[in-house]
Amino acid sequence: MAQHLKRGASASERKAQDAKVREAVEGILADIETRGDAAIRELSKKFDNWERDDFRLSAAEIEACLGQLRKRDLDDIRFAQTQVRNFAQKQREALKDIEVETLPGVVLGHKNIPVNSVGCYVPGGKYPLLASAHMSVITAKVAGVPRIITCAPPFKGRPAAAIVAAQHLAGADEIYCLGGIQAVGAMALGTQTIKPVDMLVGPGNAFVAEAKRQLYGRVGIDLFAGPTETLIIADDSVDAEMCATDLLGQAEHGPDSPAILLTNSEKLARATMAAVEHLLSILPTAEIAAKAWADHGQVIVCDSYDEMVIEADRIASEHVQVMTRDPDFFLARMTNYGALFLGPRTNVAYGDKVIGTNHTLPTNKAARYTGGLWVGKFLKTCTYQRVLTDEASTMIGEYCSRLCMLEGFVGHAEQANVRVRRYGGRNVPYGKAAE
């Protein structure tokens, strides 16, 4: 039976915090919808101490941001973007339009059509998270989206040069320096200066995630990607230093980022807890990581690999790092996760920044019903049909007529009957099923 050596915040505490976030976001979105740019300016000044008439960056401002970076920085960004683009292109190639004759004279098909416009949110208030630009903009580009706009908050009082460079090199059509709820609301609802989009994508904090949730339906979204989560599955084939390093490497994202160790070794569990405390004494981002660990860190000890799988699927974490003697055991059996990182040679940071898989992943147990952002999220799979012969229309019409009358839909039945009469020469009385 699973034993908790450390627990995070209780469900009631999380529920109370969620309610506060939900109420705040609802009011802000209503304000944006009513007042547009005026609301955006006030909110940006209030939350980011950032104020200007037009939040869209000019070509000159974008070039200035690129000029602030070293050649090595730009080369590294291009390398990461190449990896993301390569994998996205392979995913796109796997999605085929189809057309098939299912019955003589009956042709069915589908087309994969990109959405027309996408708004990509790139978080960057605490850290300039340029990797999120690769993940959203490039993937949308590969899917064929015609208009891609991006929003990222200012960093230390000005546009974050690295984020702007990543957005530009990825191919964004419009780049805005705007953060938080106000950015998400502006992209989805539109303002006097920002044309609304059809879909929102990208990770963010709890407020950004809640804004996307409330806007879903008015626009499409990729998924509910809130504060970063990490789950380390480990046995005694790895050491406490590696486990602790990987836990804190994700806990530094924010004070509300869950970091969980799941193991079948109590010795490793206790050693990892001690290693976490040691690393927090020297980690430059310890102020954030320590709060995340204190409030949301967990350590769970299980009896077996099988029990670890059950617990891992219950947790349904965004990132799951498997460092065991047999990581393929978990690959074969786990069903609820955003992304798996198999073996000690890989880690979540590789996926976050450079290896090529997408780092926008489901959080808050959404991995139970969705995967992460990928090319397919930007495509609408739309069906069509043709009936080529009189005989096919008559045959399908007869079945359709009878099934419609079985449901009581007489008008539907007449759509079939008129074709049975016209193309089959059948005398079907009005309002009756074709026999």
VEXMI-605839 format. One record per atom (N, C-alpha, C): x, y, z; residue in three letters. Coordinates in steps of 0.1 Angstrom, whole numbers, plus 2048, in hexadecimal, padded with zeros to 3 digits. Example, Ala and Ser with C-alpha at 12.3 -4.5 7.8 and 13.67 -1.06 7.14 Angstrom:
VEXMI-605839
8847C784EALA/87B7D384EALA/8847DF84EALA/8807EA847SER/8897F5847SER/88180084FSER/
This chain:
VEXMI-605839
8087F4800MET/800800800MET/80980C800MET/8058167F8ALA/80D8227F7ALA/80E82A804ALA/81A82F807GLN/81C836814GLN/821844811GLN/81B84E816HIS/81F85C814HIS/82986081FHIS/83586381BLEU/83F868824LEU/83E877825LEU/83887D81ALYS/83688C81ALYS/82A88F811LYS/821897816ARG/81589B80EARG/8168AA80BARG/80F8AE800GLY/80E8BC7FCGLY/8018C2802GLY/7FD8CD7FCALA/7F18D4801ALA/7E48CB800ALA/7DB8CD809SER/7CF8C4809SER/7C68C87FDSER/7BC8C07FAALA/7B38C27EFALA/7AA8CF7F3ALA/7A68D17FFSER/79E8DC803SER/7A68E9801SER/7B38E9805GLU/7BB8F5803GLU/7BC8F87F4GLU/7BE8EE7ECARG/7BF8F17DDARG/7B28F67D8ARG/7A78F17DDLYS/79A8F57D8LYS/7979037DBLYS/79B9087E7ALA/7999157EBALA/7A291F7E3ALA/7AE91B7E0GLN/7B69237D7GLN/7B19247C9GLN/7AC9197C4ASP/7A69197B7ASP/79A9227B6ASP/7929237C0ALA/78692B7C0ALA/78B93A7BFALA/79593E7C6LYS/79A94C7C6LYS/79F94F7B8LYS/7A69467B2VAL/7AB9487A5VAL/7A094A79BVAL/79694179CARG/78B941793ARG/78394E793ARG/78195379FGLU/77A9607A1GLU/78296B79BGLU/78F96C79EALA/797977799ALA/797977789ALA/79996B783VAL/79996A775VAL/78C96E76EVAL/78196A774GLU/77496D76EGLU/77297D76DGLU/776984778GLY/774992778GLY/77D99976EGLY/78A99476DILE/79399A763ILE/78F998755ILE/78B98C752LEU/786989744LEU/77A992740LEU/77199474AALA/76599C747ALA/76A9AB744ALA/7739AF74BASP/7799BD74AASP/77F9BE73CASP/7879B4738ILE/78D9B572BILE/7839B5720ILE/7799AD721GLU/76E9AC717GLU/7679B9715GLU/7659C0721THR/75E9CD721THR/7669D871CTHR/7729D9720ARG/77A9E671EARG/7869E4715ARG/7899D7711GLY/7949D5707GLY/7A19DA70BGLY/7A79E3702ASP/7B59E7704ASP/7B69EF711ASP/7AC9F7715ALA/7AE9FE721ALA/7B09F572DALA/7A89EA72DALA/7AA9E0738ALA/7B79DA738ALA/7BC9D672BILE/7C99D072AILE/7D49D872FILE/7D39E572CARG/7DE9EE731ARG/7DE9EF740ARG/7D29F1746GLU/7D29F1755GLU/7D79E575BGLU/7D39D9756LEU/7D79CD75CLEU/7E69CA75ALEU/7EB9CE74FSER/7F99CC74CSER/8019D5756SER/7FD9E1758LYS/8049EA762LYS/8039E5770LYS/7F79DF773LYS/7F49DA781LYS/7FD9CE784LYS/7FC9C477BPHE/8039B777EPHE/8119B6779PHE/8159BE76EASP/8239BC769ASP/82A9CA769ASP/8249D476EASN/82A9E176EASN/8309E5760ASN/8279E2756TRP/82B9E3748TRP/8209EA741TRP/8239F673BGLU/8199FE735GLU/81EA04728GLU/816A0371DARG/819A09710ARG/80CA0A708ARG/80CA126FEASP/800A136F6ASP/7FDA076EEASP/807A016E8ASP/8059F56DFASP/80E9EA6E4ASP/8099DF6E8PHE/8119D46EEPHE/8189CB6E3PHE/8149CE6D7ARG/81B9C66CCARG/8299CC6CAARG/8329C36C9LEU/8409C76C7LEU/8429CA6B8LEU/8499D56B5SER/84C9D96A7SER/8589D06A2SER/85A9D1695ALA/8659C968FALA/8729CE695ALA/8739DB697ALA/8809E169DALA/8829DC6ABALA/8789DB6B3GLU/8799D66C1GLU/87D9C76C1GLU/8779BF6B7ILE/87B9B16B6ILE/88A9B06B2ILE/88E9B86A9GLU/89C9B76A5GLU/8A59BB6B0GLU/8A19C56B8ALA/8A99C96C4ALA/8AA9BE6CEALA/8A09B66D0CYS/8A09AB6D9CYS/8AA9A06D4CYS/8AA99D6C7LEU/8B39946C1LEU/8C29996C3LEU/8C39A66C2GLY/8D19AB6C3GLY/8D69AB6D2GLY/8CE9A96DBGLN/8D29A76E9GLN/8D899A6ECGLN/8D69906E4LEU/8DA9826E6LEU/8E797F6DFLEU/8EF9776E5ARG/8FB9726DFARG/8F89696D4ARG/9019676CALYS/90095E6BFLYS/8FD9506C5LYS/90494C6CFARG/90393F6D6ARG/8F493D6DBARG/8EF9486E1ASP/8E19476E5ASP/8D79446DAASP/8D994C6CFLEU/8D094A6C3LEU/8D293C6BDLEU/8DE9386BCASP/8E192A6B7ASP/8DA91F6BFASP/8DB9216CDASP/8D49176D6ASP/8C59176D4ASP/8C09236D2ILE/8B19246D0ILE/8AE91D6C3ILE/8B59206B9ARG/8B39196ABARG/8B490A6ACARG/8BE9056B4PHE/8C08F76B6PHE/8B38F16BCPHE/8AF8F76C7ALA/8A38F26CEALA/8978F26C5ALA/8958FD6BDGLN/88A8FE6B4GLN/88A8F46A9GLN/8968F16A5THR/8978E669ATHR/8928D96A0THR/8968D66ACGLN/8918C96B2GLN/8828C86B3GLN/87C8D36B8VAL/86D8D46B9VAL/8678D36ABVAL/86C8DA6A2ARG/8678DA694ARG/8688CC68EARG/8738C6690ASN/8758B868AASN/86A8AE68FASN/8688AE69CPHE/85F8A56A2PHE/8508A969EPHE/84D8B669EALA/8408BA69AALA/83D8B668BALA/8478B7683GLN/8458B3675GLN/8428A4673GLN/84989C67BLYS/84688E67BLYS/83888B680LYS/83489268AGLN/82689168EGLN/81C895683GLN/81F8A067DARG/8168A4672ARG/81589A667ARG/821894664GLU/82188A659GLU/81887E65CGLU/81787B669ALA/80F87066EALA/80087266CALA/7FC87F66ALEU/7ED882669LEU/7EA88365ALEU/7E287A656LYS/7DF87A647LYS/7D087D645LYS/7CE88563AASP/7C0886635ASP/7BC87862FASP/7B0875630ILE/7AB86862AILE/79F86A622ILE/79D861618GLU/791860611GLU/78F85160DGLU/78484B610VAL/78283D60DVAL/77383A609VAL/772831600GLU/76582D5FBGLU/760821604GLU/75782560ETHR/75381B618THR/749811613THR/74181560ALEU/73780D603LEU/7378115F4LEU/7328095EBPRO/73280D5DDPRO/72B81A5DBPRO/7328245D7GLY/72C8315D4GLY/72B83B5E0GLY/7318365ECVAL/73183E5F8VAL/73F8425FBVAL/74384E5FBVAL/7508535FEVAL/75185B60AVAL/759858614LEU/75B85F620LEU/769863621LEU/76B86F628GLY/77987362AGLY/77A87D635GLY/787880638HIS/78988C642HIS/79589363DHIS/7958A0641LYS/7A18A963FLYS/7A58AE64CLYS/7B28B064DASN/7B88B6659ASN/7BB8C5656ASN/7B38CE65CILE/7B38DC658ILE/7B88E4664ILE/7C38EC662PRO/7C88F466DPRO/7BE8FF671PRO/7BE90267EVAL/7B690D683VAL/7BC91A67CVAL/7B492567CASN/7B8931674ASN/7C193A67CASN/7BF93A68ASER/7C8943691SER/7CA93D69FSER/7D693F6A4VAL/7D993A6B2VAL/7E19456BAVAL/7DD9456C7GLY/7E494E6D0GLY/7ED9456D9GLY/7FA9486D9CYS/8039406E1CYS/8089486EDCYS/8059436F9TYR/80A94A705TYR/817944709TYR/82194C70CVAL/82E948710VAL/83194E71EVAL/831946728PRO/83394B736PRO/841951738PRO/84295B740GLY/850961741GLY/85196B74CGLY/84896B756GLY/848974761GLY/85497276AGLY/85696576FLYS/861962778LYS/86D95F770LYS/86C957765TYR/87795375DTYR/87395574ETYR/87C959746PRO/87995B737PRO/87894D731PRO/86D947731LEU/86B93972CLEU/86A93871DLEU/87593B716LEU/87493C708LEU/87192F701LEU/873923708ALA/870916702ALA/8619156FEALA/85891C706SER/84A91B703SER/8479216F5SER/84F92A6F0ALA/84D9306E3ALA/84F9256D9ALA/85A91D6DAHIS/85C9126D1HIS/8509096D0HIS/84C9056DCMET/8428FA6DDMET/8358FE6D7MET/83190B6D8SER/82490E6D2SER/8259146C4SER/82D91D6C2VAL/82E9246B5VAL/83291A6AAVAL/83D9136ACILE/84290A6A2ILE/8388FF69FILE/8328F96A9THR/8288EF6A7THR/81C8F369FTHR/8189006A2ALA/80D90569AALA/81190868CALA/81D90D68ALYS/82390F67DLYS/823902675LYS/8288F767BVAL/8288EB674VAL/81A8E6670VAL/8118E8679ALA/8038E5676ALA/7FD8ED66BALA/8028F8668GLY/7FD90165DGLY/7F490C661GLY/7F591066EVAL/7EC91B672VAL/7F192866CVAL/7E792F665PRO/7EB93B65EPRO/7EF947666PRO/7E9949672ARG/7EC95567AARG/7EF950688ARG/7FB95468DILE/80094F69AILE/80595C6A2ILE/7FE95F6ADILE/80396A6B5ILE/8089656C2ILE/81096D6C9THR/8169696D5THR/8159746DFTHR/8149706ECCYS/8159796F7CYS/81E974702CYS/82797C707ALA/82F979712ALA/83198571BALA/831983728PRO/83298F731PRO/840996730PRO/8419A2735PRO/84E9A8735PRO/8569A1740PRO/8639A273FPHE/86C99C748PHE/8769A774DPHE/8759AA75ALYS/87D9B5760LYS/87B9C2759LYS/86E9C5756GLY/86A9D2751GLY/86C9D4742GLY/86E9CA73AARG/86F9CB72CARG/86D9BE725ARG/86B9BE718PRO/8699B1711PRO/8759A8713PRO/87299B716ALA/87D991718ALA/88398E70BALA/890992709ALA/8969916FCALA/8979826F7ALA/899979700ALA/89A96B6FCALA/88D9666F7ALA/88296A6FEILE/8749656FAILE/87196B6EDILE/8749786EBVAL/87097F6DEVAL/8789786D3VAL/8859756D5ALA/88D96F6CBALA/8879616C7ALA/88395A6D1ALA/87D94C6CFALA/87094E6C8ALA/8679576CBGLN/85B9596C4GLN/85D95D6B6GLN/8669666B3HIS/86996A6A6HIS/86F95F69DHIS/8799586A3LEU/87F94E69BLEU/876942699LEU/86C9406A2ALA/8639356A0ALA/858939695ALA/857946692GLY/84E94A687GLY/84195068BGLY/840956697ALA/83495D69CALA/831969692ALA/82596B68FASP/821976686ASP/81F98368EASP/81B98269AGLU/81998E6A3GLU/81E98B6B0GLU/8279946B6ILE/82D9916C3ILE/82999D6CCILE/8239996D8TYR/81E9A36E1TYR/8259A16EFTYR/8299AC6F5CYS/82F9AB703CYS/8249AE70CCYS/81D9A3711LEU/8119A4719LEU/810997720LEU/80D99772DGLY/80D98B735GLY/80098873CGLY/7FF97C742GLY/7F597874BGLY/7E7977745GLY/7DD97974EILE/7CF978749ILE/7CC98273EILE/7D298E73FGLN/7D0998735GLN/7D4994728GLN/7DF98D727ALA/7E498871AALA/7DA97D714ALA/7D797471CVAL/7CE969718VAL/7C096F714VAL/7BB97871CGLY/7AE97E719GLY/7AE98670DGLY/7B998E70AALA/7BA9966FEALA/7BA98D6F2ALA/7C29836F2MET/7C397A6E6MET/7B69736E3MET/7AF96F6EEALA/7A29676EBALA/7979706E8ALA/79597C6EFLEU/78A9846EELEU/78C98F6E4LEU/7989936E2GLY/79C99E6D9GLY/79A9AB6E0GLY/7A19B56DATHR/7A09C36DFTHR/7A09CC6D3THR/7A19D96D5GLN/7A19E26CAGLN/7AD9E16C2GLN/7B89DC6C7THR/7C59DA6C0THR/7C99CC6BETHR/7C39C26C4ILE/7C79B46C3ILE/7BB9AC6BDILE/7BD9A76B2LYS/7B299F6ABLYS/7B19916B2LYS/7A598D6B6PRO/7A49806BEPRO/7A99746B5PRO/7AC96A6BDVAL/7B195D6B6VAL/7A69526B8VAL/7A89476B1ASP/79F93C6B2ASP/7A29326BDASP/7AF9326C1MET/7B49286CAMET/7BF92E6D3MET/7BF92A6E0LEU/7CA92E6E9LEU/7D29226EDLEU/7E09246EDVAL/7E89196F1VAL/7F391E6FAVAL/7FA915702GLY/80591970AGLY/803917718GLY/80D915720PRO/80C91372EPRO/80C920736PRO/80A920743GLY/80A92C74BGLY/807928759GLY/806933761ASN/80393076FASN/7F492D772ASN/7F092C77EALA/7E2928781ALA/7D893277BALA/7DC93F77BPHE/7D3949775PHE/7D1948766PHE/7DC94675FVAL/7DC944751VAL/7D493774EVAL/7D692C755ALA/7CF920752ALA/7C0922755ALA/7BC92975FGLU/7AE92B762GLU/7A8934757GLU/7AF93E753ALA/7AA947748ALA/7A793E73BALA/7B0935738LYS/7AE92D72DLYS/7A192472FLYS/7A091F73BARG/79491773EARG/78791E73CARG/78792B741GLN/77B933740GLN/778937731GLN/782938729LEU/78193D71CLEU/77E931712LEU/780925717TYR/77E91970ETYR/76F91970ATYR/76D9176FDGLY/7609176F7GLY/75F9236EEGLY/76392F6F4ARG/76493B6EBARG/7709396E1ARG/77A9336E6VAL/7869306DEVAL/7899216E1VAL/79191B6D9GLY/79690E6DCGLY/7A39106E5GLY/7A69066ECILE/7B39066F4ILE/7BA8F96F1ILE/7C78F96F4ASP/7CF8ED6F3ASP/7CB8E36FEASP/7CD8E770ALEU/7CA8DF716LEU/7CB8E8722LEU/7C88E372EPHE/7CA8EA73APHE/7D88E8740PHE/7E18F273CALA/7EF8F1740ALA/7F28FB74BALA/7F08F7757GLY/7F3900762GLY/8018FE768GLY/802901775PRO/81090077BPRO/8168F2778PRO/8238F2776THR/82B8E6773THR/82A8DC77ETHR/8298CF779GLU/8288C4782GLU/8338BA77EGLU/83A8B4788THR/8438A9785THR/84289D78ETHR/843891789LEU/842885791LEU/84F87D78DLEU/85787A797ILE/862871796ILE/85F86379AILE/86085A791ILE/85E84B795ILE/86C845796ILE/8708417A1ALA/87E83C7A3ALA/87F8307ACALA/8898277A9ASP/88C81D7B2ASP/89B81F7B6ASP/8A18157BDASP/8AE8177C3ASP/8B98157B8ASP/8B68157ACSER/8C08157A1SER/8C582379FSER/8BF82E7A5VAL/8C483B7A4VAL/8C68417B2VAL/8CC84C7B3ASP/8D08517C0ASP/8C785D7C4ASP/8C88617D0ALA/8C086C7D6ALA/8C387A7CFALA/8D087C7CCGLU/8D48897C6GLU/8CD88B7B9GLU/8CC8817B1MET/8C68827A4MET/8B78847A5MET/8B087D7AFCYS/8A287F7B1CYS/89F88D7B6CYS/8A78917C0ALA/8A489F7C6ALA/8A78AA7BBALA/8B18A87B3THR/8B48B27A9THR/8A98B379FTHR/8A38A879BASP/8988A8791ASP/88B8AD797ASP/8898AB7A4LEU/87D8B07ABLEU/87E8BF7ABLEU/8898C57B0LEU/88B8D37B2LEU/88C8DA7A4LEU/8918D379AGLY/8928D978DGLY/8858DD787GLY/87A8D778CGLN/86D8DB787GLN/8668E3792GLN/8698E179EALA/8628E97A9ALA/8668F77A8ALA/8718FB7A2GLU/8759097A1GLU/86C910797GLU/86490A78FHIS/85B911786HIS/85291B78EHIS/84D917799GLY/8449207A1GLY/84091A7AEGLY/83B9227B7PRO/83891D7C5PRO/82C9137C5PRO/8259127BAASP/81A9097BAASP/81C8FD7B1ASP/8298FA7AESER/82C8EE7A6SER/82E8E27ADSER/8268D87ACPRO/8278CB7B3PRO/8348C37AEPRO/83B8BD7B8ALA/8468B57B5ALA/8458A87BEALA/84489D7B7ILE/8418907BFILE/84B8867BCILE/85087F7C6LEU/8588737C5LEU/8508677C8LEU/85085D7BFLEU/8498507C0LEU/8538457BFLEU/85583D7CATHR/8608347CATHR/85B8277D1THR/86381C7CFASN/8618107D7ASN/86C80E7E1ASN/8748187E3SER/87F8187ECSER/87D8237F7SER/87A81F803GLU/87982980EGLU/88782F811GLU/89182880FLYS/89F82D811LYS/8A1839807LYS/89E8367FALEU/8A08417F0LEU/89684D7F3LEU/88A84A7F8ALA/8818557FBALA/88685E805ALA/88B858810ARG/89086181BARG/89D868817ARG/8A5861810ALA/8B286780BALA/8AF873802ALA/8A58717FATHR/8A187C7F0THR/89C8887F8THR/894886802MET/88F89180AMET/89A899810MET/8A4891815ALA/8B089881BALA/8B789F810ALA/8B9899804ALA/8C08A07FAALA/8B98AC7F5ALA/8AC8AC7F5VAL/8A48B87F1VAL/8A88C47FBVAL/8A88C1807GLU/8AB8CB811GLU/8B98D180FGLU/8C28C880CHIS/8D08CD80AHIS/8D18D57FDHIS/8CA8D17F2LEU/8CB8D97E6LEU/8C48E67E7LEU/8B98E77F0LEU/8B28F37F2LEU/8BB8FE7F9LEU/8C68F97FFSER/8CF902806SER/8D99097FCSER/8DA9037F0ILE/8E39097E6ILE/8DD90C7D9ILE/8D09097D7LEU/8CA90C7CALEU/8C691A7C9LEU/8CB9217BFPRO/8C89307BDPRO/8B99337BDPRO/8B19297B8THR/8A292B7B7THR/89B9257C3THR/8A29237CEALA/89C91C7D9ALA/8909237DFALA/88F9307DEGLU/8849377E4GLU/8779327DFGLU/8769307D1ILE/86B92B7CBILE/86991C7CDILE/8749147CAALA/8749067CAALA/8719017D8ALA/8759087E3ALA/8739037F0ALA/8649047F4ALA/85D90F7EFLYS/84F9107F2LYS/8479067EALYS/84B9037DEALA/8448F97D6ALA/8468EB7DDALA/8528E87E2TRP/8548DB7E8TRP/84D8DB7F6TRP/84D8E67FDALA/8468E580AALA/8378E4809ALA/8318EB7FFASP/8228EB7FDASP/81D8E07F4ASP/8258DC7EBHIS/8208D37E0HIS/8298C67DEHIS/8338C57E5GLY/83C8B97E4GLY/8368AD7EBGLY/8388A27E5GLN/8348957EBGLN/83E88A7E9GLN/83F8817F2VAL/8478757F1VAL/83E8697F5VAL/83E8607EBILE/8358547EDILE/83D8487EBILE/83C83E7F4VAL/8438327F4VAL/8398277F1VAL/83C81F7E6CYS/8338147E2CYS/83A8067E4CYS/8327FC7E4ASP/8387EE7E6ASP/83E7E87D9ASP/8397ED7CDSER/83D7E67C1SER/83C7EF7B5SER/8417EB7AATYR/8407F279DTYR/8317F379ATYR/8297E879CASP/81B7E9798ASP/8137F47A0ASP/8177F47ADGLU/8107FF7B6GLU/81580D7B1GLU/82180E7ADMET/82681B7A8MET/81E81F79CMET/81B816793VAL/813819787VAL/80681E78BVAL/7FF817794ILE/7F281C799ILE/7F282A79FILE/7FC82C7A7GLU/7FE83A7ADGLU/8018447A3GLU/809841799ALA/80D84A78FALA/80184E786ALA/7F9844783ASP/7ED84777BASP/7E384F783ASP/7E284D790ARG/7D9855798ARG/7DE864799ARG/7EB86679AILE/7F087379AILE/7EF87A78DILE/7F1873782ALA/7EF878774ALA/7F7885772ALA/804884775SER/80D890774SER/810895766SER/8138A1765GLU/8178A7759GLU/8248A1754GLU/82E8A175CHIS/83B89B758HIS/83D88E761HIS/84188375BVAL/844877763VAL/85287275FVAL/85B873768GLN/86986F766GLN/86B86176CGLN/86E857764VAL/870849769VAL/87E846769VAL/883844776MET/891840778MET/891833780MET/88F828778THR/88F81B77ETHR/897811776THR/89980577BARG/8A07FB773ARG/8997F7766ARG/88C7F8766ASP/8847F575BASP/87A800758ASP/87E80B752PRO/87581674FPRO/86A812745PRO/86D80873CASP/863804732ASP/8577FD739ASP/8587F8745PHE/84D7F274DPHE/8427FD74EPHE/846809751PHE/83D815753PHE/83881A746PHE/84081A73BLEU/83C81E72ELEU/831815729LEU/83280872CALA/8287FE727ALA/81B7FF72FALA/81B80473CARG/80F802744ARG/809810748ARG/81081A748MET/80A82774DMET/80182D742MET/7F6833746THR/7ED83973DTHR/7EA84873FTHR/7ED84D74BASN/7EA85B74EASN/7F7863751ASN/7FC86A746TYR/807873748TYR/80887D73CTYR/80F88873EGLY/811891733GLY/81C88D72AGLY/82788A730ALA/833885729ALA/83B87C732ALA/84187272DLEU/84A869734LEU/85986C730LEU/86186B73APHE/87086D738PHE/87686073EPHE/87B857735LEU/87E84A739LEU/88D84873BLEU/891844747GLY/89F84274AGLY/8A684E74FGLY/8B184C757PRO/8B885775DPRO/8BF860753PRO/8C185C747ARG/8C986473EARG/8C1870738ARG/8B386F739THR/8AB87A735THR/8A5880741THR/89E88B73FASN/89889274BASN/88E89C745ASN/8868A274EVAL/87B8AB74AVAL/8818B8743VAL/88C8BD748ALA/8928C9742ALA/8958C7733ALA/89A8BB72FTYR/89C8B8721TYR/88F8BA719TYR/8848B571EGLY/8788B6717GLY/8738C5717GLY/8758CB723ASP/8718D9724ASP/8778E271AASP/8848E0717LYS/88C8EA710LYS/8918E6702LYS/8948D96FFVAL/89C8D86F3VAL/89A8CB6ECVAL/8958C06F2ILE/8978B36EBILE/88D8B16DFILE/8828B96DFGLY/8798B86D4GLY/86B8B56D6GLY/8688AE6E1THR/85A8AB6E4THR/8548B86EATHR/8478B96EAASN/8408C66EEASN/83F8C66FDASN/8428D2703HIS/8428D3712HIS/8358D9717HIS/82B8DC70ETHR/81E8E1713THR/8168D4715THR/8148D1722LEU/80E8C4726LEU/8038C6730LEU/7FA8BC731PRO/7EF8BD73APRO/7F38BC749PRO/7EC8C5751THR/7EE8C575FTHR/7E18C3767THR/7E28C3774ASN/7D68C277CASN/7CD8B6778ASN/7D48AB776LYS/7CE89E773LYS/7C789D765LYS/7C98A875DALA/7C38A774FALA/7CA89C746ALA/7D589774BALA/7DB88C743ALA/7D387F743ALA/7C887F74BARG/7BE87474BARG/7B787473DARG/7B687F737TYR/7AE88072ATYR/7B488771FTYR/7C088C720THR/7C6892715THR/7D5891715THR/7DC89270AGLY/7EA893709GLY/7EE8A2708GLY/7FB8A4705GLY/8008B1704GLY/7FE8B86F7GLY/8038C46F6LEU/8028CC6E9LEU/80A8C56DELEU/8048C46D2TRP/80B8BE6C7TRP/8048C36BATRP/80A8C06AFVAL/8058C56A2VAL/7F58C36A1VAL/7F18B76A5GLY/7E38B46A4GLY/7D98BD6ABGLY/7DE8C46B6LYS/7D68CD6BDLYS/7D28D96B4LYS/7DA8DC6AAPHE/7D78E86A2PHE/7CF8E4695PHE/7CB8D8694LEU/7C48D3688LEU/7B68CF68CLEU/7AD8D2683LYS/79F8CE684LYS/79D8C267ALYS/79A8B767FTHR/7978AB676THR/7898AC672THR/7868B0666CYS/7798B3661CYS/7758A9656CYS/7698A3658THR/76589864ETHR/75D89E643THR/75C896638TYR/75389962DTYR/74E88C627TYR/74488D61FGLN/73E881619GLN/73988460BGLN/73987A602ARG/73387B5F5ARG/72B86E5F2ARG/72086F5EBVAL/7198645E6VAL/7198655D7VAL/71F85B5D0LEU/72285C5C2LEU/7178575B9LEU/70F84E5BDTHR/7058485B4THR/6F78485BATHR/6EE8475B1ASP/6DF8465B5ASP/6DD83A5BEASP/6E382F5BAGLU/6E18235C2GLU/6E68245D0GLU/6F282B5D2ALA/6F782D5DFALA/6EE8365E7ALA/6EA8415E1SER/6E184A5E9SER/6D48435EDSER/6CE83B5E4THR/6C28345E7THR/6C482A5F3THR/6CF8235F2MET/6D18185FCMET/6D481F60AMET/6DC82960AILE/6DF830617ILE/6D283761CILE/6CA83D613GLY/6BE844616GLY/6B483B61CGLY/6B382E618GLU/6A982561EGLU/6AC82262CGLU/6B981F62FTYR/6BD81D63DTYR/6BB829645TYR/6BF835640CYS/6BE842647CYS/6AF84564ACYS/6A6842641SER/698845643SER/69283D64ESER/69583064EARG/690828659ARG/69682B667ARG/6A382E667LEU/6A9832674LEU/6A483F679LEU/6A2849670CYS/69C855675CYS/68E85467ACYS/68684C674MET/67884A679MET/678842686MET/68283A688LEU/684833695LEU/68683D6A0LEU/68D84869DGLU/68F8526A7GLU/68485D6A8GLU/67B85C69EGLY/67086669EGLY/674873696GLY/67F87368FPHE/68387F687PHE/67D87E679PHE/671882677VAL/66A88166AVAL/67188A660VAL/675896664GLY/67C89F65AGLY/689899656GLY/69089365FHIS/69D88C65BHIS/699881651HIS/68F87A654ALA/68B86E64BALA/68887363DALA/68287F63CGLU/67E88462FGLU/68A889627GLU/69588D62EGLN/6A1890627GLN/6A688361FGLN/6A4878626ALA/6A886B61FALA/69E867615ALA/691869618ASN/68686460FASN/68686B602ASN/689878602VAL/6888805F5VAL/69387A5ECVAL/69E8755F1ARG/6A88705E9ARG/6A58615E4ARG/69E85A5EDVAL/69A84D5E9VAL/68F84E5DEVAL/6878585DFARG/67D8595D4ARG/68485E5C7ARG/68D8685C8ARG/69386E5BCARG/69D8655B6ARG/6A685E5BETYR/6B18565B8TYR/6AD8485B7TYR/6A38435BEGLY/6A08355BEGLY/6938325B8GLY/68B83C5B5GLY/67E83A5AFGLY/6748335B8GLY/6768345C5ARG/66E82E5CFARG/6628375D2ARG/6578315D5ASN/64B8385D9ASN/64A8385E8ASN/6518415EFVAL/6518415FDVAL/64784C602VAL/63C849609PRO/63385360DPRO/63A85E616PRO/63586A615TYR/63B87561DTYR/63987262CTYR/644873634GLY/643871642GLY/643862646GLY/64685963DLYS/64784B640LYS/65584663ELYS/65883B644ALA/666835642ALA/66682D635ALA/67182E62FALA/674826623ALA/674817627ALA/66D80F620GLU/66D800624GLU/6757F961AGLU/
